[in-house]
Amino acid sequence: MHNYHVIMLSETNLSEDVTDSELGMHNYNIFRRDRSMETSQKKSMGGVLIAVHKSTPSKVFPTEAPVEQIYVSAGSVNKPYILGCIYLSTISPLADYLLVSETVDLITRTLPHAELFITGDFNLPKASWVQEDLYSVAIPRGDTYVPPQTQDCITAVSDICTFHNLYQLNGICNVNNAVLDLVLGSVKCNVLSCPPLVRVDAHHPPLCFNIQSSKHFNTSRQAEEFYYDYRSADYTVINDYLGSFCWDDIVSDLDIVDMLNKFYVTKYIIPTE
């Protein structure tokens, strides 16, 4: 995992109950937008995440549009990058695609000279991509019926590429011979299959790409970098510490969720004598 400067995940299935420290990505600054009732009527799946190695300066762009999307700036002042990760479901209306377009427009105005890369699940299997000299164009596939609303969504994503001079770089099909996950970039590069970091979803094969100008990213490890070294922990001491609490008194009359919350905050409780 630590060979990557940036990791982007869609459909994370994370919620506010899961902390960043529980993800095991201790060498990365993690930026998340979990699924909520604001962004989706569904309660499970969804959510997007961008993790940038701590050796590379990065910060998140605040976005308020009710869509599962997140954007981060990374790299040096002289060569900044705007990185975006998006999830749009199979039932996302055209309005959501237009909100993504509006958000990209607003963010790129703040860093007009930055290279732009947007990845994620756009759920447009009926789109066919044509490479032009300066950008890619999406058109409905001619071998299947494409509903008018889907055609409008395809046009909306195609307009993002046309307006911002982006190439659609991913040509790797999933198990259904369709491309759901797009890699839209202002610089041409090869998108390849790669070893998975999480369990593989047959509809979403893992992808990786290397930006040739990535020399602007600093790969040196920071001397004062902090992380939890679980492998070297003294679990005998930990078990003794946890055993010093009178758990019957602490968790009595609590449901399972409150019990878990009490367990997480034991360091703030004075152990019993």
Secondary structure, DSSP 8 states (H G I E B T S, - for coil): -TT-SEEEEES----TTS-GGGGT-TTEEEEEE---TTT-S--SS--EEEEEETTS-EEEE---SSSEEEEEEEE-SSSEEEEEEEE--TT--HHHHHHHHHHHHHHHHHSTTSEEEEEEE---TTEEEEE-SSSEEEEE-TTS---HHHHHHHHHHHHHHHHHT-EE------TTS---EEEEESS---EEE---SS--BTTB--EEE--TTGGGS-----TT-----GGG--HHHHHHHHTTS-HHHHHTT--HHHHHHHHHTGGGS----
